[in-house]
């Protein structure tokens, strides 16, 4: 188990680190979100789409921490959060800046249902590859509301009920980005996406897969 955990930490660090650097192949880090909401009883598809995401400046800090010390932080990306606070038009909200450090109005967060390496054909792989899926499932009573923002997090606490948001509210309509803040004291947001509002009812199950490729 320890070996597998180390492999996942290393893969996360390498993958996220690519968004600011140059590779001889010219390939840059790319994130894609797959959104799938279905009726809990019938399984009928209610909403389904995929979109690209914003990679934040704090992702680079997380990479540096993972590479510097394999005991701090305790983990890499470990949760997905959803919210209702994206700014702008209801069906076409503003694109967040890479300075975003938290959701504007988080209503739920949850650990991943599973994490999966993918090969070039998209099939699950038993060995490490350059594509990782992070999947979270919100059941009927979870994340109910008009969702329009989501983020991948590296959290201070493994308990989803305990939040430690960065007090520097940079990003959409927030304060200027403050690079002097000690992020080790707060949850770190590494990917951010806004989207046209989707109302999740208490009769639906929402599956979100965030795929990171490099």
Residue frames as a rotation matrix with the C-alpha (Angstrom) as fourth column:
UNK 1
0.574 0.819 0.000 0.00
0.819 -0.574 0.000 0.00
0.000 0.000 -1.000 0.00
UNK 2
0.395 -0.505 -0.768 2.86
0.206 -0.766 0.609 2.38
-0.895 -0.399 -0.198 0.85
UNK 3
-0.663 -0.683 0.308 4.42
0.408 0.016 0.913 1.83
-0.628 0.731 0.268 -2.58
UNK 4
-0.169 0.693 0.701 1.13
0.961 -0.041 0.273 2.53
0.218 0.720 -0.659 -4.36
UNK 5
0.729 0.445 -0.521 0.61
0.594 -0.789 0.158 5.70
-0.340 -0.424 -0.839 -2.29
UNK 6
-0.062 -0.850 -0.523 4.10
0.141 -0.526 0.839 6.92
-0.988 -0.022 0.152 -3.19
UNK 7
-0.686 -0.159 0.710 3.46
0.690 0.168 0.704 6.23
-0.231 0.973 -0.005 -6.88
UNK 8
0.309 0.890 0.334 0.23
0.930 -0.357 0.090 8.26
0.199 0.283 -0.938 -6.80
UNK 9
0.637 -0.128 -0.760 1.94
0.334 -0.843 0.422 11.17
-0.694 -0.523 -0.495 -5.02
UNK 10
-0.450 -0.889 -0.087 4.77
0.233 -0.211 0.949 11.21
-0.862 0.407 0.302 -7.52
UNK 11
-0.485 0.330 0.810 2.41
0.874 0.149 0.463 11.02
0.032 0.932 -0.360 -10.48
UNK 12
0.631 0.759 -0.158 0.32
0.772 -0.634 0.040 13.90
-0.070 -0.147 -0.987 -9.11
UNK 13
0.337 -0.581 -0.741 3.38
0.180 -0.733 0.656 16.04
-0.924 -0.354 -0.142 -8.57
UNK 14
-0.698 -0.649 0.302 4.78
0.380 0.022 0.925 15.44
-0.607 0.760 0.231 -12.04
UNK 15
-0.211 0.697 0.685 1.45
0.968 0.054 0.243 15.93
0.132 0.715 -0.687 -13.78
UNK 16
0.750 0.572 -0.332 0.56
0.627 -0.775 0.083 19.19
-0.210 -0.270 -0.940 -12.08
UNK 17
0.111 -0.806 -0.581 4.07
0.271 -0.538 0.798 20.57
-0.956 -0.247 0.159 -12.46
UNK 18
-0.454 -0.360 0.815 3.84
0.830 0.162 0.534 20.54
-0.324 0.919 0.225 -16.23
UNK 19
0.527 0.803 0.279 1.44
0.846 -0.463 -0.264 23.47
-0.083 0.375 -0.923 -16.50
UNK 20
0.864 -0.233 -0.446 4.18
-0.154 -0.966 0.206 26.08
-0.479 -0.110 -0.871 -16.05
UNK 21
-0.052 -0.994 0.095 7.10
-0.277 0.105 0.955 24.32
-0.959 0.023 -0.281 -17.68
UNK 22
0.309 0.035 -0.951 8.30
-0.949 -0.049 -0.310 23.34
-0.057 0.998 0.018 -21.13
UNK 23
0.299 -0.226 0.927 8.63
-0.056 0.966 0.253 19.78
-0.953 -0.127 0.276 -22.36
UNK 24
-0.716 -0.659 -0.231 10.58
-0.295 -0.015 0.955 18.72
-0.633 0.752 -0.183 -25.42
UNK 25
-0.659 0.537 0.527 7.42
0.727 0.634 0.264 17.08
-0.192 0.557 -0.808 -26.74
UNK 26
-0.890 0.320 0.325 5.55
-0.168 -0.893 0.418 20.38
0.424 0.317 0.848 -26.43
UNK 27
-0.095 0.896 -0.435 2.78
0.493 0.422 0.761 18.70
0.865 -0.142 -0.482 -24.42
UNK 28
-0.705 -0.049 0.707 1.21
-0.488 -0.691 -0.534 20.77
0.515 -0.721 0.463 -21.63
UNK 29
-0.902 0.431 -0.023 -0.93
0.270 0.523 -0.808 19.68
-0.337 -0.735 -0.588 -18.70
UNK 30
-0.662 0.749 -0.041 -4.57
-0.440 -0.343 0.830 19.41
0.608 0.567 0.556 -19.72
UNK 31
-0.889 0.424 0.171 -7.64
0.026 0.419 -0.907 18.94
-0.457 -0.802 -0.384 -17.57
UNK 32
-0.635 0.747 -0.194 -11.07
-0.365 -0.068 0.929 17.80
0.681 0.661 0.316 -18.75
UNK 33
-0.756 0.468 0.459 -14.24
-0.440 0.156 -0.884 17.45
-0.485 -0.870 0.088 -16.67
UNK 34
-0.727 0.592 -0.347 -16.92
0.030 0.533 0.845 14.86
0.686 0.604 -0.406 -17.48
UNK 35
-0.761 0.557 0.333 -20.28
-0.583 -0.363 -0.727 15.72
-0.284 -0.747 0.601 -15.90
UNK 36
-0.664 0.530 -0.527 -23.01
-0.052 0.670 0.740 13.07
0.746 0.519 -0.417 -15.76
UNK 37
-0.760 0.491 0.425 -26.25
-0.562 -0.169 -0.810 13.54
-0.326 -0.855 0.404 -13.81
UNK 38
-0.710 0.490 -0.507 -28.89
-0.069 0.667 0.742 10.80
0.701 0.561 -0.440 -13.86
UNK 39
0.225 0.869 0.440 -32.27
-0.802 -0.091 0.590 10.11
0.553 -0.486 0.677 -12.30
UNK 40
-0.536 -0.539 0.650 -31.66
-0.837 0.442 -0.323 7.94
-0.114 -0.717 -0.687 -9.24
UNK 41
0.046 0.654 0.755 -34.60
-0.425 0.696 -0.578 5.60
-0.904 -0.294 0.310 -9.89
UNK 42
0.892 0.438 0.107 -34.67
-0.078 0.383 -0.920 5.18
-0.444 0.813 0.376 -13.66
UNK 43
0.020 -0.964 0.267 -31.02
0.566 0.231 0.791 5.85
-0.824 0.136 0.550 -14.51
UNK 44
0.637 0.301 0.710 -32.18
0.768 -0.327 -0.551 8.23
0.066 0.896 -0.439 -17.24
UNK 45
-0.500 -0.866 0.031 -29.57
0.866 -0.500 -0.003 10.80
0.018 0.025 1.000 -18.28
UNK 46
0.576 0.690 -0.439 -30.60
0.723 -0.681 -0.121 14.30
-0.382 -0.247 -0.890 -17.18
UNK 47
0.873 -0.408 -0.267 -27.47
-0.470 -0.850 -0.237 16.33
-0.130 0.332 -0.934 -17.98
UNK 48
0.537 -0.752 0.383 -24.22
0.612 0.660 0.436 15.24
-0.580 0.000 0.815 -19.61
UNK 49
0.948 -0.298 0.107 -21.28
-0.118 -0.645 -0.755 17.30
0.294 0.703 -0.647 -20.89
UNK 50
0.377 -0.885 -0.272 -17.51
0.899 0.280 0.337 17.71
-0.222 -0.372 0.901 -20.82
UNK 51
0.946 -0.093 0.312 -15.45
-0.010 -0.966 -0.258 20.90
0.325 0.241 -0.914 -20.47
UNK 52
-0.009 -0.995 -0.096 -11.86
0.589 0.072 -0.805 22.01
0.808 -0.064 0.585 -19.99
UNK 53
0.774 0.298 -0.559 -10.72
0.630 -0.276 0.726 23.64
0.062 -0.914 -0.402 -16.75
UNK 54
0.601 -0.576 0.554 -8.50
-0.425 -0.817 -0.389 26.34
0.677 -0.002 -0.736 -15.27
UNK 55
0.346 -0.593 -0.727 -5.29
0.788 0.604 -0.118 25.28
0.509 -0.533 0.676 -13.49
UNK 56
0.973 0.196 0.118 -4.51
0.101 -0.830 0.549 27.59
0.206 -0.522 -0.828 -10.59
UNK 57
0.249 -0.914 0.321 -1.28
-0.558 -0.407 -0.724 29.20
0.792 0.001 -0.611 -9.41
UNK 58
0.215 -0.131 0.968 -1.58
-0.951 0.197 0.238 27.30
-0.222 -0.972 -0.082 -6.14
UNK 59
0.997 0.080 -0.004 -1.20
-0.078 0.952 -0.297 24.06
-0.020 0.296 0.955 -8.11
UNK 60
0.404 -0.915 -0.017 2.44
-0.060 -0.008 -0.998 24.98
0.913 0.404 -0.058 -8.63
UNK 61
-0.116 -0.402 0.908 2.92
-0.926 -0.287 -0.245 25.48
0.359 -0.870 -0.339 -4.89
UNK 62
0.691 0.426 0.583 1.38
-0.612 0.774 0.161 22.07
-0.383 -0.468 0.796 -4.22
UNK 63
0.872 -0.422 -0.249 3.80
0.087 0.633 -0.769 20.50
0.482 0.649 0.588 -6.70
UNK 64
0.013 -0.927 0.374 6.78
-0.441 -0.341 -0.830 22.10
0.897 -0.154 -0.414 -4.98
UNK 65
0.077 0.089 0.993 5.59
-0.994 0.081 0.070 20.85
-0.074 -0.993 0.095 -1.59
UNK 66
0.919 0.324 0.224 5.07
-0.305 0.945 -0.115 17.29
-0.249 0.038 0.968 -2.86
UNK 67
0.687 -0.711 -0.149 8.50
0.142 0.333 -0.932 17.25
0.712 0.620 0.330 -4.50
UNK 68
-0.005 -0.736 0.677 10.37
-0.650 -0.512 -0.561 18.81
0.760 -0.443 -0.475 -1.55
UNK 69
-0.745 -0.189 0.640 9.07
-0.660 0.346 -0.666 16.63
-0.096 -0.919 -0.383 1.27
UNK 70
-0.592 0.522 -0.614 7.23
-0.129 0.691 0.711 13.32
0.795 0.500 -0.342 0.93
UNK 71
-0.559 0.424 -0.713 5.63
0.823 0.387 -0.415 13.86
0.100 -0.818 -0.566 4.35
UNK 72
-0.173 0.481 -0.860 4.21
0.364 -0.780 -0.509 17.38
-0.915 -0.401 -0.041 3.74
UNK 73
-0.143 0.837 0.528 1.50
-0.988 -0.155 -0.022 17.73
0.064 -0.525 0.849 2.69
UNK 74
-0.326 0.051 0.944 0.02
-0.458 0.865 -0.205 14.39
-0.827 -0.500 -0.259 3.77
UNK 75
-0.009 0.381 0.925 -1.53
0.700 0.663 -0.266 13.89
-0.715 0.644 -0.273 0.32
UNK 76
-0.965 -0.230 0.129 -1.94
0.244 -0.599 0.763 15.46
-0.098 0.767 0.634 -3.10
UNK 77
-0.549 0.835 -0.034 -5.34
-0.720 -0.452 0.526 16.02
0.424 0.313 0.850 -4.71
UNK 78
-0.989 0.112 -0.099 -7.93
0.148 0.846 -0.512 14.26
0.027 -0.521 -0.853 -2.54
UNK 79
-0.295 0.943 -0.153 -11.37
0.560 0.041 -0.828 15.89
-0.774 -0.330 -0.540 -2.91
UNK 80
-0.716 0.229 0.659 -13.75
0.512 -0.470 0.719 17.56
0.474 0.853 0.219 -5.34
UNK 81
-0.576 0.529 -0.623 -15.92
0.407 -0.475 -0.780 20.50
-0.708 -0.704 0.058 -4.29
UNK 82
-0.421 0.531 0.735 -18.99
0.773 -0.213 0.597 21.99
0.474 0.820 -0.321 -5.97
UNK 83
-0.659 0.159 -0.735 -20.65
0.458 -0.691 -0.560 25.35
-0.597 -0.705 0.383 -5.45
UNK 84
0.237 0.881 0.409 -23.23
0.961 -0.150 -0.233 27.90
-0.144 0.448 -0.882 -6.54
UNK 85
0.482 -0.028 -0.876 -21.21
0.375 -0.897 0.236 31.13
-0.792 -0.442 -0.422 -6.58
UNK 86
-0.405 -0.640 0.653 -19.80
0.880 -0.079 0.468 31.59
-0.248 0.764 0.596 -10.09
UNK 87
-0.241 0.261 -0.935 -20.07
0.039 -0.960 -0.278 35.22
-0.970 -0.103 0.221 -11.22
UNK 88
-0.907 -0.099 -0.409 -21.64
-0.368 -0.285 0.885 36.44
-0.204 0.953 0.222 -14.44
UNK 89
-0.178 0.888 -0.424 -24.58
-0.928 -0.008 0.372 35.22
0.327 0.460 0.825 -16.50
UNK 90
0.287 0.402 0.869 -26.51
-0.753 0.656 -0.055 32.22
-0.592 -0.639 0.491 -15.20
UNK 91
0.909 0.150 0.388 -25.98
0.087 0.844 -0.530 30.15
-0.407 0.515 0.754 -18.33
UNK 92
0.544 -0.780 0.310 -22.58
0.531 0.033 -0.847 31.62
0.650 0.625 0.432 -19.25
UNK 93
0.918 -0.157 -0.363 -20.64
0.268 -0.428 0.863 32.55
-0.291 -0.890 -0.351 -16.08
UNK 94
0.665 -0.737 -0.122 -17.33
-0.739 -0.628 -0.243 34.37
0.103 0.252 -0.962 -16.07
UNK 95
0.578 -0.605 -0.548 -14.19
0.301 0.781 -0.547 32.32
0.759 0.151 0.634 -16.60
UNK 96
0.952 -0.233 -0.200 -12.19
0.140 -0.252 0.958 32.33
-0.274 -0.939 -0.207 -13.37
UNK 97
0.511 -0.856 -0.074 -8.60
-0.733 -0.390 -0.558 33.50
0.449 0.339 -0.827 -13.26
UNK 98
0.277 -0.489 -0.827 -5.74
0.252 0.868 -0.429 31.19
0.927 -0.090 0.364 -12.34
UNK 99
-0.682 -0.481 0.551 -5.47
-0.341 -0.457 -0.822 33.19
0.647 -0.748 0.147 -9.10
UNK 100
0.364 0.923 0.125 -8.62
-0.614 0.137 0.777 31.50
0.700 -0.360 0.616 -7.76
UNK 101
-0.712 -0.684 0.161 -8.00
-0.534 0.378 -0.757 29.92
0.456 -0.624 -0.634 -4.34
UNK 102
-0.821 0.527 0.219 -11.45
0.193 0.617 -0.763 28.59
-0.537 -0.584 -0.608 -3.44
UNK 103
-0.406 0.787 0.464 -14.99
0.811 0.077 0.580 28.33
0.421 0.612 -0.670 -4.73
UNK 104
-0.715 0.186 0.674 -17.06
-0.225 -0.974 0.030 31.49
0.662 -0.131 0.738 -4.31
UNK 105
-0.050 0.746 0.664 -19.92
-0.999 -0.039 -0.032 29.61
0.002 -0.665 0.747 -2.61
UNK 106
-0.786 -0.317 -0.531 -19.05
-0.348 0.936 -0.044 26.00
0.511 0.151 -0.846 -1.83
UNK 107
0.180 0.896 0.406 -22.00
-0.956 0.063 0.287 23.80
0.231 -0.439 0.868 -0.86
UNK 108
0.912 0.112 0.394 -20.45
-0.235 0.930 0.282 20.32
-0.335 -0.350 0.875 -0.84
UNK 109
0.005 -0.906 -0.424 -17.15
-0.967 0.104 -0.233 18.48
0.255 0.411 -0.875 -1.10
UNK 110
0.850 0.311 0.425 -16.36
-0.407 0.900 0.157 14.80
-0.334 -0.307 0.891 -1.19
UNK 111
-0.237 -0.930 0.280 -13.42
-0.512 0.364 0.778 12.40
-0.825 0.041 -0.563 -1.44
UNK 112
-0.365 0.028 -0.930 -13.01
-0.921 0.134 0.366 10.51
0.135 0.991 -0.023 -4.69
UNK 113
0.725 0.628 0.282 -15.00
-0.619 0.774 -0.131 7.38
-0.301 -0.079 0.951 -5.40
UNK 114
0.615 -0.614 0.495 -11.98
0.590 0.774 0.228 6.12
-0.523 0.152 0.838 -7.32
UNK 115
0.366 -0.596 -0.715 -8.81
-0.705 -0.679 0.206 7.23
-0.608 0.428 -0.669 -9.11
UNK 116
0.648 0.006 0.761 -7.80
0.348 0.887 -0.303 5.46
-0.677 0.461 0.573 -12.31
UNK 117
-0.444 -0.791 -0.421 -4.85
-0.293 -0.316 0.903 5.55
-0.847 0.524 -0.092 -14.69
UNK 118
0.732 0.676 0.085 -5.89
-0.083 0.213 -0.974 5.53
-0.676 0.706 0.212 -18.38
UNK 119
-0.260 -0.807 0.530 -3.94
0.590 0.302 0.749 4.31
-0.764 0.507 0.398 -21.41
UNK 120
-0.901 -0.206 -0.382 -3.82
-0.131 -0.711 0.691 6.03
-0.414 0.672 0.613 -24.82
UNK 121
-0.735 0.676 -0.054 -7.12
0.206 0.298 0.932 4.38
0.646 0.674 -0.358 -25.82
UNK 122
-0.258 0.637 0.727 -8.87
-0.756 -0.601 0.258 5.50
0.601 -0.483 0.637 -22.63
UNK 123
0.489 0.408 -0.771 -8.95
0.072 0.862 0.502 2.06
0.869 -0.301 0.392 -21.04
UNK 124
0.870 -0.161 0.466 -8.14
-0.489 -0.169 0.856 1.59
-0.059 -0.972 -0.226 -17.34
UNK 125
0.301 -0.864 -0.404 -4.46
-0.259 0.333 -0.907 0.79
0.918 0.377 -0.124 -16.80
UNK 126
0.899 -0.013 -0.437 -2.87
0.384 0.501 0.776 -1.23
0.209 -0.865 0.456 -14.00
UNK 127
-0.107 -0.972 -0.209 0.40
0.988 -0.127 0.084 0.67
-0.108 -0.198 0.974 -14.43
UNK 128
0.062 0.070 -0.996 1.12
0.303 -0.952 -0.048 4.37
-0.951 -0.299 -0.080 -14.14
UNK 129
-0.011 -0.012 1.000 0.38
0.995 -0.097 0.010 6.38
0.097 0.995 0.013 -17.30
UNK 130
-0.931 -0.364 0.036 0.20
0.363 -0.931 -0.031 10.06
0.045 -0.016 0.999 -18.23
UNK 131
-0.392 0.873 0.292 -3.61
-0.387 -0.444 0.808 10.19
0.835 0.204 0.511 -17.76
UNK 132
-0.931 0.114 -0.347 -5.42
0.358 0.463 -0.811 10.01
0.068 -0.879 -0.472 -14.41
UNK 133
-0.165 0.947 0.276 -9.18
0.045 -0.272 0.961 10.09
0.985 0.171 0.002 -13.74
UNK 134
-0.998 0.014 -0.056 -10.42
0.054 -0.094 -0.994 11.44
-0.019 -0.995 0.093 -10.40
UNK 135
-0.436 0.899 -0.032 -14.09
0.098 0.083 0.992 10.47
0.895 0.429 -0.124 -9.99
UNK 136
-0.968 0.236 0.081 -16.53
-0.132 -0.211 -0.969 11.73
-0.212 -0.949 0.235 -7.36
UNK 137
-0.504 0.861 -0.067 -20.17
0.426 0.315 0.848 10.65
0.752 0.399 -0.525 -6.98
UNK 138
-0.889 0.353 0.290 -22.74
-0.452 -0.590 -0.669 12.84
-0.064 -0.726 0.685 -5.20
UNK 139
-0.779 0.624 -0.057 -25.79
0.620 0.781 0.075 10.80
0.091 0.023 -0.996 -4.20
UNK 140
-0.010 0.918 0.396 -29.42
0.790 -0.236 0.566 11.96
0.613 0.318 -0.723 -4.00
UNK 141
0.796 0.427 -0.430 -29.20
0.605 -0.541 0.584 14.05
0.017 -0.725 -0.689 -0.84
UNK 142
0.045 -0.904 -0.425 -25.74
0.669 -0.289 0.685 15.46
-0.742 -0.315 0.592 -1.60
UNK 143
-0.833 -0.535 -0.141 -24.79
0.295 -0.646 0.704 18.67
-0.468 0.545 0.696 -3.46
UNK 144
-0.010 0.920 0.391 -28.42
0.994 0.051 -0.094 19.65
-0.106 0.388 -0.916 -4.04
UNK 145
0.255 0.149 -0.955 -28.81
0.239 -0.967 -0.087 23.08
-0.937 -0.206 -0.282 -5.65
UNK 146
0.992 0.125 0.031 -28.07
0.070 -0.322 -0.944 25.23
-0.108 0.939 -0.328 -8.74
UNK 147
0.339 -0.939 0.059 -24.45
0.512 0.237 0.826 24.20
-0.789 -0.250 0.561 -9.32
UNK 148
0.989 -0.037 0.145 -22.20
0.111 -0.471 -0.875 26.43
0.101 0.881 -0.462 -11.45
UNK 149
0.301 -0.945 0.126 -18.64
-0.840 -0.325 -0.434 25.96
0.451 0.025 -0.892 -10.13
UNK 150
0.997 -0.065 -0.048 -16.37
0.080 0.878 0.472 23.12
0.011 -0.474 0.880 -9.06
UNK 151
0.373 -0.921 0.110 -12.77
-0.857 -0.387 -0.339 22.54
0.355 0.032 -0.934 -8.04
UNK 152
0.532 -0.378 -0.758 -10.20
0.397 0.902 -0.171 19.88
0.748 -0.210 0.630 -7.24
UNK 153
0.691 -0.187 0.698 -8.68
-0.621 -0.647 0.442 20.28
0.369 -0.739 -0.563 -3.80
UNK 154
-0.217 -0.674 -0.706 -5.78
0.382 0.607 -0.697 19.21
0.898 -0.421 0.125 -1.65
UNK 155
0.581 0.660 0.477 -7.36
-0.163 -0.479 0.862 19.58
0.797 -0.579 -0.171 1.79
UNK 156
-0.349 -0.682 0.642 -5.84
-0.763 -0.191 -0.617 20.09
0.544 -0.706 -0.454 5.21
UNK 157
-0.358 0.329 0.874 -8.33
-0.691 0.536 -0.485 17.67
-0.628 -0.778 0.036 6.79
UNK 158
-0.989 0.030 -0.145 -9.35
-0.070 0.768 0.637 14.27
0.131 0.640 -0.757 5.44
UNK 159
-0.426 0.892 -0.150 -12.83
0.700 0.219 -0.680 14.96
-0.574 -0.395 -0.718 6.84
UNK 160
-0.559 0.227 0.797 -15.00
0.686 -0.413 0.599 16.57
0.465 0.882 0.075 4.15
UNK 161
0.546 0.826 -0.139 -17.08
0.745 -0.402 0.532 18.30
0.384 -0.394 -0.835 6.84
UNK 162
0.440 -0.491 -0.751 -14.04
0.490 -0.570 0.660 20.31
-0.752 -0.659 -0.010 7.97
UNK 163
0.646 -0.187 0.740 -13.08
0.663 -0.343 -0.665 23.14
0.379 0.920 -0.098 5.62
UNK 164
0.214 -0.662 -0.718 -10.03
0.579 -0.506 0.639 25.40
-0.787 -0.552 0.275 5.84
UNK 165
0.717 0.143 0.682 -10.44
0.686 -0.315 -0.656 27.95
0.121 0.938 -0.324 3.04
UNK 166
-0.454 -0.887 0.084 -7.61
0.883 -0.460 -0.093 30.31
0.121 0.033 0.992 2.17
UNK 167
0.147 0.550 -0.822 -8.51
0.652 -0.679 -0.337 33.78
-0.744 -0.487 -0.458 3.55
UNK 168
-0.642 -0.397 -0.656 -7.08
-0.238 -0.710 0.662 35.40
-0.729 0.581 0.362 0.41
UNK 169
0.204 0.859 0.470 -10.20
0.370 0.377 -0.849 35.49
-0.906 0.347 -0.241 -1.78
UNK 170
-0.495 -0.451 -0.743 -8.39
-0.521 -0.530 0.669 36.13
-0.695 0.718 0.028 -5.04
UNK 171
-0.787 0.214 0.578 -9.90
0.536 0.701 0.470 35.22
-0.305 0.680 -0.666 -8.38
UNK 172
-0.310 0.759 0.573 -13.43
0.709 -0.217 0.671 36.07
0.633 0.614 -0.471 -9.43
UNK 173
0.411 0.550 0.727 -14.10
0.058 -0.812 0.581 39.52
0.910 -0.196 -0.365 -7.97
UNK 174
0.785 -0.116 -0.608 -11.80
0.614 0.278 0.739 38.87
0.083 -0.954 0.289 -5.02
UNK 175
0.737 -0.590 -0.328 -8.64
-0.232 -0.678 0.697 40.37
-0.634 -0.438 -0.637 -3.57
UNK 176
0.409 -0.706 -0.579 -5.27
-0.835 -0.033 -0.549 40.47
0.368 0.708 -0.603 -5.38
UNK 177
0.770 -0.199 -0.606 -3.39
0.218 0.975 -0.044 37.19
0.600 -0.099 0.794 -5.24
UNK 178
0.607 -0.545 0.578 -1.14
-0.793 -0.469 0.390 37.18
0.059 -0.695 -0.717 -2.16
UNK 179
0.477 -0.467 -0.744 1.90
-0.133 0.799 -0.587 34.91
0.869 0.379 0.319 -2.67
UNK 180
-0.495 -0.736 0.462 3.16
-0.551 -0.146 -0.822 35.49
0.672 -0.661 -0.333 0.89
UNK 181
0.367 0.711 0.599 0.39
-0.928 0.234 0.291 33.46
0.067 -0.663 0.746 2.55
UNK 182
-0.748 -0.576 0.329 1.46
-0.624 0.780 -0.055 30.14
-0.225 -0.246 -0.943 4.10
UNK 183
-0.051 0.799 -0.599 -0.77
-0.869 0.260 0.422 27.79
0.493 0.541 0.681 2.10
UNK 184
-0.671 -0.245 -0.700 0.16
0.023 0.937 -0.350 24.83
0.741 -0.251 -0.623 4.31
UNK 185
-0.937 0.349 0.007 -2.37
-0.051 -0.118 -0.992 26.17
-0.345 -0.930 0.129 6.82
UNK 186
-0.113 0.933 -0.341 -5.29
-0.700 -0.318 -0.639 26.02
-0.705 0.166 0.690 4.36
UNK 187
0.365 0.319 0.875 -6.99
0.445 0.766 -0.465 23.87
-0.818 0.559 0.138 1.73
UNK 188
-0.581 -0.601 -0.549 -5.35
-0.271 -0.494 0.826 24.30
-0.768 0.629 0.124 -1.68
UNK 189
0.633 0.765 0.118 -7.40
-0.047 0.190 -0.981 24.58
-0.773 0.615 0.156 -4.86
UNK 190
-0.408 -0.901 0.150 -5.53
0.036 0.148 0.988 23.25
-0.912 0.409 -0.028 -7.87
UNK 191
-0.884 0.223 0.411 -8.15
0.435 0.070 0.898 23.16
0.171 0.972 -0.159 -10.65
UNK 192
-0.517 0.726 -0.454 -11.22
0.024 -0.518 -0.855 25.34
-0.856 -0.453 0.250 -11.15
UNK 193
-0.857 0.326 0.399 -14.19
0.458 0.130 0.879 25.26
0.235 0.936 -0.261 -13.51
UNK 194
-0.526 0.798 -0.296 -17.28
-0.314 -0.505 -0.804 27.42
-0.790 -0.330 0.516 -13.93
UNK 195
-0.934 0.285 0.216 -20.26
0.337 0.498 0.799 26.35
0.120 0.819 -0.561 -16.06
UNK 196
-0.481 0.842 0.245 -23.86
-0.512 -0.497 0.700 27.24
0.711 0.212 0.670 -16.87
UNK 197
-0.497 0.263 0.827 -26.05
-0.838 0.100 -0.536 26.54
-0.223 -0.960 0.171 -13.85
UNK 198
-0.411 0.379 -0.829 -27.26
-0.183 0.857 0.482 22.95
0.893 0.350 -0.283 -13.49
UNK 199
0.015 0.501 0.865 -29.87
-0.983 -0.152 0.105 22.33
0.184 -0.852 0.490 -10.81
UNK 200
-0.727 -0.252 -0.639 -29.16
-0.146 0.966 -0.215 19.05
0.671 -0.063 -0.739 -9.04
UNK 201
0.255 0.888 0.383 -32.37
-0.740 -0.076 0.669 17.74
0.623 -0.454 0.637 -7.42
UNK 202
-0.267 -0.281 0.922 -32.56
-0.893 0.431 -0.127 15.34
-0.361 -0.857 -0.366 -4.48
UNK 203
0.672 0.549 0.496 -33.75
-0.291 0.813 -0.504 12.67
-0.680 0.194 0.707 -6.92
UNK 204
0.875 -0.396 -0.280 -30.56
-0.253 0.120 -0.960 12.60
0.414 0.910 0.004 -8.99
UNK 205
0.613 -0.789 0.049 -27.08
0.447 0.397 0.801 11.10
-0.651 -0.469 0.596 -8.75
UNK 206
0.907 -0.357 -0.225 -24.20
-0.418 -0.694 -0.586 13.21
0.053 0.626 -0.778 -10.05
UNK 207
0.569 -0.790 0.229 -20.93
0.657 0.604 0.451 11.66
-0.495 -0.106 0.863 -11.21
UNK 208
0.898 -0.379 -0.225 -18.02
-0.439 -0.817 -0.374 13.97
-0.043 0.435 -0.900 -11.98
UNK 209
0.580 -0.784 0.224 -14.76
0.740 0.621 0.258 12.71
-0.341 0.016 0.940 -13.44
UNK 210
0.808 -0.444 -0.387 -11.85
-0.478 -0.878 0.008 15.14
-0.344 0.179 -0.922 -13.61
UNK 211
0.781 -0.515 0.354 -9.26
0.609 0.754 -0.247 13.82
-0.140 0.408 0.902 -16.04
UNK 212
0.602 -0.684 -0.412 -5.71
-0.503 -0.725 0.470 15.13
-0.621 -0.076 -0.780 -15.91
UNK 213
0.811 -0.344 0.474 -3.51
0.570 0.648 -0.505 14.42
-0.134 0.679 0.722 -18.93
UNK 214
0.580 -0.661 -0.475 0.06
-0.505 -0.750 0.427 15.41
-0.639 -0.008 -0.769 -19.75
